[in-house]
Amino acid sequence: MEGKCKKYCKIKTMAKKEKYEDQIAELEQIIAEIEDESVSVDELSAKVKRAAHLIRSCQAVLKNTEQEVDDILKEIGEG
């Protein structure tokens, strides 16, 4: 369980360093390159790994934002 926390915390920290919008834009670019087959076989693995990282990072940002909003709503009595 501790390993999972370390991995999640690392992703969460990395997600804060990169803007969510920039991560989404990069992910969309990777998807477009893969869909139009402009990625060579040699690059494909690296692109898929980067896409997976971006997805996990974006998920962490969304989860963190959702928790922060829930906390704020509870503080003001709306939750």
OpenMM code with the backbone's topology and positions (N, CA, C; nanometers):
from openmm import Vec3, app, unit

residues = "MET GLU GLY LYS CYS LYS LYS TYR CYS LYS ILE LYS THR MET ALA LYS LYS GLU LYS TYR GLU ASP GLN ILE ALA GLU LEU GLU GLN ILE ILE ALA GLU ILE GLU ASP GLU SER VAL SER VAL ASP GLU LEU SER ALA LYS VAL LYS ARG ALA ALA HIS LEU ILE ARG SER CYS GLN ALA VAL LEU LYS ASN THR GLU GLN GLU VAL ASP ASP ILE LEU LYS GLU ILE GLY GLU GLY".split()
positions = [
    Vec3(0.0826, -0.1200, 0.0000),
    Vec3(0.0000, 0.0000, 0.0000),
    Vec3(0.0866, 0.1258, 0.0000),
    Vec3(0.1967, 0.1203, 0.0740),
    Vec3(0.2848, 0.2353, 0.0818),
    Vec3(0.3418, 0.2715, -0.0548),
    Vec3(0.3779, 0.1703, -0.1347),
    Vec3(0.4303, 0.1943, -0.2684),
    Vec3(0.3314, 0.2661, -0.3564),
    Vec3(0.2044, 0.2286, -0.3426),
    Vec3(0.0995, 0.2935, -0.4212),
    Vec3(0.0880, 0.4408, -0.3829),
    Vec3(0.0966, 0.4686, -0.2533),
    Vec3(0.0888, 0.6074, -0.2069),
    Vec3(0.2054, 0.6883, -0.2621),
    Vec3(0.3250, 0.6305, -0.2570),
    Vec3(0.4406, 0.7025, -0.3092),
    Vec3(0.4229, 0.7329, -0.4566),
    Vec3(0.3726, 0.6348, -0.5317),
    Vec3(0.3522, 0.6549, -0.6752),
    Vec3(0.2473, 0.7620, -0.6988),
    Vec3(0.1340, 0.7565, -0.6258),
    Vec3(0.0283, 0.8548, -0.6425),
    Vec3(0.0775, 0.9930, -0.6023),
    Vec3(0.1481, 1.0011, -0.4906),
    Vec3(0.1975, 1.1306, -0.4436),
    Vec3(0.2953, 1.1909, -0.5426),
    Vec3(0.3793, 1.1061, -0.6031),
    Vec3(0.4733, 1.1536, -0.7036),
    Vec3(0.3985, 1.2077, -0.8247),
    Vec3(0.2972, 1.1342, -0.8700),
    Vec3(0.2170, 1.1791, -0.9847),
    Vec3(0.1473, 1.3105, -0.9509),
    Vec3(0.0926, 1.3184, -0.8302),
    Vec3(0.0215, 1.4386, -0.7869),
    Vec3(0.1162, 1.5594, -0.7861),
    Vec3(0.2384, 1.5397, -0.7360),
    Vec3(0.3367, 1.6467, -0.7325),
    Vec3(0.3765, 1.6877, -0.8735),
    Vec3(0.3990, 1.5900, -0.9602),
    Vec3(0.4357, 1.6199, -1.0972),
    Vec3(0.3218, 1.6906, -1.1692),
    Vec3(0.1991, 1.6528, -1.1377),
    Vec3(0.0841, 1.7139, -1.2026),
    Vec3(0.0760, 1.8629, -1.1705),
    Vec3(0.1166, 1.9003, -1.0507),
    Vec3(0.1123, 2.0406, -1.0135),
    Vec3(0.2157, 2.1223, -1.0893),
    Vec3(0.3258, 2.0601, -1.1278),
    Vec3(0.4314, 2.1307, -1.1984),
    Vec3(0.3916, 2.1641, -1.3414),
    Vec3(0.3191, 2.0748, -1.4044),
    Vec3(0.2762, 2.0963, -1.5422),
    Vec3(0.1303, 2.1425, -1.5407),
    Vec3(0.0984, 2.2410, -1.6203),
    Vec3(-0.0400, 2.2871, -1.6271),
    Vec3(-0.1277, 2.1793, -1.6897),
    Vec3(-0.2457, 2.1641, -1.6353),
    Vec3(-0.3410, 2.0646, -1.6852),
    Vec3(-0.3682, 2.0860, -1.8338),
    Vec3(-0.3904, 2.2100, -1.8721),
    Vec3(-0.4214, 2.2402, -2.0118),
    Vec3(-0.3060, 2.2018, -2.1042),
    Vec3(-0.1831, 2.2230, -2.0578),
    Vec3(-0.0662, 2.1858, -2.1378),
    Vec3(-0.0559, 2.0338, -2.1520),
    Vec3(-0.0887, 1.9640, -2.0435),
    Vec3(-0.0846, 1.8181, -2.0476),
    Vec3(-0.1896, 1.7633, -2.1438),
    Vec3(-0.3088, 1.8204, -2.1402),
    Vec3(-0.4161, 1.7770, -2.2302),
    Vec3(-0.3773, 1.8052, -2.3756),
    Vec3(-0.3198, 1.9219, -2.4005),
    Vec3(-0.2783, 1.9569, -2.5363),
    Vec3(-0.1722, 1.8592, -2.5871),
    Vec3(-0.0770, 1.8247, -2.5021),
    Vec3(0.0263, 1.7295, -2.5423),
    Vec3(-0.0338, 1.5914, -2.5673),
    Vec3(-0.1259, 1.5513, -2.4819),
    Vec3(-0.1927, 1.4222, -2.4994),
    Vec3(-0.2699, 1.4187, -2.6312),
    Vec3(-0.3419, 1.5259, -2.6609),
    Vec3(-0.4154, 1.5331, -2.7876),
    Vec3(-0.3210, 1.5264, -2.9072),
    Vec3(-0.2045, 1.5896, -2.8953),
    Vec3(-0.1059, 1.5859, -3.0031),
    Vec3(-0.0543, 1.4435, -3.0245),
    Vec3(-0.0245, 1.3753, -2.9157),
    Vec3(0.0226, 1.2365, -2.9256),
    Vec3(-0.0840, 1.1490, -2.9907),
    Vec3(-0.2072, 1.1654, -2.9485),
    Vec3(-0.3176, 1.0862, -3.0052),
    Vec3(-0.3296, 1.1130, -3.1554),
    Vec3(-0.3228, 1.2394, -3.1935),
    Vec3(-0.3330, 1.2748, -3.3361),
    Vec3(-0.2197, 1.2113, -3.4157),
    Vec3(-0.0985, 1.2152, -3.3619),
    Vec3(0.0160, 1.1562, -3.4309),
    Vec3(-0.0012, 1.0051, -3.4478),
    Vec3(-0.0522, 0.9400, -3.3444),
    Vec3(-0.0733, 0.7952, -3.3520),
    Vec3(-0.1851, 0.7632, -3.4497),
    Vec3(-0.2941, 0.8402, -3.4449),
    Vec3(-0.4077, 0.8151, -3.5340),
    Vec3(-0.3735, 0.8361, -3.6809),
    Vec3(-0.2930, 0.9377, -3.7100),
    Vec3(-0.2602, 0.9603, -3.8506),
    Vec3(-0.1342, 0.8841, -3.8931),
    Vec3(-0.0895, 0.7972, -3.8049),
    Vec3(0.0222, 0.7054, -3.8324),
    Vec3(0.1517, 0.7781, -3.8672),
    Vec3(0.1726, 0.8964, -3.8085),
    Vec3(0.2969, 0.9694, -3.8334),
    Vec3(0.4059, 0.9327, -3.7320),
    Vec3(0.3732, 0.8429, -3.6405),
    Vec3(0.4696, 0.7979, -3.5407),
    Vec3(0.5351, 0.6700, -3.5915),
    Vec3(0.6670, 0.6703, -3.5908),
    Vec3(0.7377, 0.5502, -3.6355),
    Vec3(0.7257, 0.4408, -3.5299),
    Vec3(0.7499, 0.3204, -3.5709),
    Vec3(0.7460, 0.2063, -3.4789),
    Vec3(0.8469, 0.2279, -3.3667),
    Vec3(0.9598, 0.2878, -3.3993),
    Vec3(1.0635, 0.3136, -3.2990),
    Vec3(1.0170, 0.4137, -3.1925),
    Vec3(0.9318, 0.5074, -3.2292),
    Vec3(0.8823, 0.6106, -3.1373),
    Vec3(0.7552, 0.5693, -3.0639),
    Vec3(0.6849, 0.4715, -3.1166),
    Vec3(0.5523, 0.4372, -3.0664),
    Vec3(0.5522, 0.4052, -2.9175),
    Vec3(0.6426, 0.3223, -2.8723),
    Vec3(0.6464, 0.2840, -2.7318),
    Vec3(0.6647, 0.4063, -2.6416),
    Vec3(0.7577, 0.4930, -2.6781),
    Vec3(0.7827, 0.6132, -2.5982),
    Vec3(0.6604, 0.7042, -2.5960),
    Vec3(0.5933, 0.7178, -2.7102),
    Vec3(0.4735, 0.8025, -2.7178),
    Vec3(0.3611, 0.7455, -2.6302),
    Vec3(0.3442, 0.6132, -2.6339),
    Vec3(0.2392, 0.5507, -2.5535),
    Vec3(0.2714, 0.5651, -2.4048),
    Vec3(0.3975, 0.5489, -2.3679),
    Vec3(0.4374, 0.5667, -2.2275),
    Vec3(0.4121, 0.7095, -2.1824),
    Vec3(0.4460, 0.8061, -2.2666),
    Vec3(0.4231, 0.9464, -2.2318),
    Vec3(0.2734, 0.9745, -2.2201),
    Vec3(0.1945, 0.9188, -2.3101),
    Vec3(0.0492, 0.9367, -2.3039),
    Vec3(-0.0061, 0.8785, -2.1743),
    Vec3(0.0421, 0.7616, -2.1353),
    Vec3(-0.0038, 0.6994, -2.0103),
    Vec3(0.0319, 0.7869, -1.8906),
    Vec3(0.1522, 0.8427, -1.8922),
    Vec3(0.1934, 0.9339, -1.7847),
    Vec3(0.1013, 1.0560, -1.7794),
    Vec3(0.0734, 1.1136, -1.8950),
    Vec3(-0.0134, 1.2315, -1.8999),
    Vec3(-0.1542, 1.1996, -1.8499),
    Vec3(-0.2052, 1.0843, -1.8853),
    Vec3(-0.3390, 1.0441, -1.8406),
    Vec3(-0.3415, 1.0318, -1.6889),
    Vec3(-0.2421, 0.9624, -1.6318),
    Vec3(-0.2371, 0.9478, -1.4855),
    Vec3(-0.2237, 1.0835, -1.4175),
    Vec3(-0.1412, 1.1689, -1.4742),
    Vec3(-0.1203, 1.3010, -1.4170),
    Vec3(-0.2487, 1.3849, -1.4215),
    Vec3(-0.3187, 1.3815, -1.5338),
    Vec3(-0.4450, 1.4556, -1.5460),
    Vec3(-0.5507, 1.4005, -1.4510),
    Vec3(-0.5545, 1.2692, -1.4369),
    Vec3(-0.6488, 1.2088, -1.3424),
    Vec3(-0.6198, 1.2563, -1.2002),
    Vec3(-0.4913, 1.2656, -1.1649),
    Vec3(-0.4534, 1.3121, -1.0317),
    Vec3(-0.4961, 1.4569, -1.0105),
    Vec3(-0.4774, 1.5400, -1.1120),
    Vec3(-0.5181, 1.6809, -1.1019),
    Vec3(-0.6688, 1.6904, -1.0819),
    Vec3(-0.7431, 1.6148, -1.1605),
    Vec3(-0.8894, 1.6187, -1.1497),
    Vec3(-0.9362, 1.5691, -1.0134),
    Vec3(-0.8756, 1.4611, -0.9658),
    Vec3(-0.9139, 1.4070, -0.8345),
    Vec3(-0.8831, 1.5072, -0.7243),
    Vec3(-0.7662, 1.5692, -0.7317),
    Vec3(-0.7268, 1.6682, -0.6325),
    Vec3(-0.8202, 1.7891, -0.6362),
    Vec3(-0.8521, 1.8360, -0.7548),
    Vec3(-0.9421, 1.9505, -0.7687),
    Vec3(-1.0804, 1.9186, -0.7147),
    Vec3(-1.1298, 1.7987, -0.7455),
    Vec3(-1.2604, 1.7569, -0.6949),
    Vec3(-1.2613, 1.7558, -0.5421),
    Vec3(-1.1538, 1.7041, -0.4812),
    Vec3(-1.1458, 1.6997, -0.3356),
    Vec3(-1.1419, 1.8405, -0.2769),
    Vec3(-1.0646, 1.9288, -0.3396),
    Vec3(-1.0564, 2.0661, -0.2913),
    Vec3(-1.1917, 2.1362, -0.2987),
    Vec3(-1.2646, 2.1170, -0.4076),
    Vec3(-1.3971, 2.1779, -0.4226),
    Vec3(-1.4935, 2.1207, -0.3180),
    Vec3(-1.4899, 1.9897, -0.2983),
    Vec3(-1.5747, 1.9278, -0.1965),
    Vec3(-1.5446, 1.9848, -0.0582),
    Vec3(-1.4171, 2.0014, -0.0280),
    Vec3(-1.3770, 2.0579, 0.1023),
    Vec3(-1.4279, 2.2007, 0.1182),
    Vec3(-1.4175, 2.2789, 0.0141),
    Vec3(-1.4637, 2.4179, 0.0200),
    Vec3(-1.6157, 2.4211, 0.0402),
    Vec3(-1.6870, 2.3365, -0.0328),
    Vec3(-1.8335, 2.3338, -0.0184),
    Vec3(-1.8746, 2.2907, 0.1217),
    Vec3(-1.8012, 2.1968, 0.1789),
    Vec3(-1.8311, 2.1542, 0.3166),
    Vec3(-1.8067, 2.2691, 0.4145),
    Vec3(-1.6997, 2.3453, 0.3899),
    Vec3(-1.6683, 2.4584, 0.4767),
    Vec3(-1.7781, 2.5640, 0.4761),
    Vec3(-1.8385, 2.5852, 0.3617),
    Vec3(-1.9419, 2.6894, 0.3538),
    Vec3(-2.0823, 2.6323, 0.3735),
    Vec3(-2.0880, 2.5029, 0.4048),
    Vec3(-2.2167, 2.4405, 0.4369),
    Vec3(-2.2990, 2.3970, 0.3200),
    Vec3(-2.2378, 2.3806, 0.2048),
    Vec3(-2.3117, 2.3403, 0.0845),
    Vec3(-2.2983, 2.1909, 0.0564),
    Vec3(-2.2095, 2.1222, 0.1252),
    Vec3(-2.1791, 1.9825, 0.0912),
    Vec3(-2.2471, 1.8828, 0.1725),
] * unit.nanometer
topology = app.Topology()
chain = topology.addChain("A")
for resn in residues:
    res = topology.addResidue(resn, chain)
    for name in ("N", "CA", "C"):
        topology.addAtom(name, app.Element.getBySymbol(name[0]), res)
